[in-house]
């Protein structure tokens, strides 16, 4: 047993409250995972169920994680605001026949930007009698509540990423999503993609890509569409050929790596996103975690699935963004 875990176990034996265990461990969330009520296999069962549900529901976030578009914060529970700096560009290099020609003494400008780091959580509970009954019958612990709690968190994460939570502010900073980010670029669909022709949809996608390029955002991109658009993308791109669907034709556009359905996008909506860390990243203060404490003298085991994971949409100091909101 390592020294840190021994410290946590000693705090448990000393009757420390959950808050005291967190503070005394330097806000280490594992201080809430040392309760001896659950067996190791029962913890693993709950954790596996939580991870499986999260993977199933997270579309946009999974893309950020799989591409390494993340920033991990040390001691996320003790961090309420994450601040970083935008950096301006330098002037162009100069051309001369000798190196003694005096050039501009150029410097970059730094601009502080920030984002709140709220805790996203959902609670559930298991009575000691239900726990004992599952053990007496030799059955696995019911993970339904843990799965539902995780599903609610995953749905909220996706909503934050695509729609933002502009009504939530802290410390003068706001969490924005793809479709409410003030610096995003916008493009109007001539006709809703639910019924539009393949040629018109391709024209819209190319126009969105050009908007990104005009701002120095050269990809790679992922195109997200709302659920009511998906079926039309599976139609033939050309009635005379029929060898490509509209979706397949979009994927032939250079730089577009994927076309995905995001069920948290509002109807008849699409978003083209440049998948680079200087454009979007997930700030992670606490990975998805399941914690537990006792209540009512140990008769109730209370659990909380929680995470600190916030989407951070980014620009340079000129406000250039590789997010194109198409509606």
C-alpha angles and dihedrals in degrees: 000000000000123000095254094051090047089055091052092049091050090053090052092052091047092060097247116171120242091258092050092050091052095048095044091049093052092257091304105165090210086077085078094051100060098083109130094213093090121060121230093255091050091053089049091050092054094043093049091050091050094049093047093053093046092053090050096052104036110087105151095032092049089057091054093047095046091051094047092245093149141110119206118212120209112231094006093178088062094047119083099168130032115205127189138163134252114216125214123222127253125242119266120283116263128241122216141144094244136029097236095077107115114244133193115283093231125189133185122243122226124212122191116228128174147187133202117248104211125177114248111204147155126194134214136163142216121202119229089240093057090048091051092046092054090051094046091053092045091237129140118261112267107252097184095108093047090050093049092047090051092047090056091051093047091050090051091049091053091047090052092049097048103029104019127216100254090162089065115078133162132177091000093302132109135204111235132188135206095277101041101037105127092218096051120113120237134214129183121226109231088215127004111274088230088081106008123118123259092246092055093046091051089050090053093048091049090049090052091049090050090052089055093047091049088060093048094259105134103173158196093218140193120202116214121195134187120254095255090061098052098083094053091052088061092059120101112278091217124026090206095055111021094188095116133042119221088255092053090048091053090052090057089067109103113253098019105114101177146001114215138177115236111192092197092064112100117251119288092013134130134179128199110204129188105224101218129118093240088059105039137355140163113244107212119198095158127011117226104294137176116215133181143198136169128255135185093025093310096308090116127045108208120202135188127193107206145164141174103216120140131178113237116197112197142196138177120254090274090061095247113162133182093213116106116189110205118192 
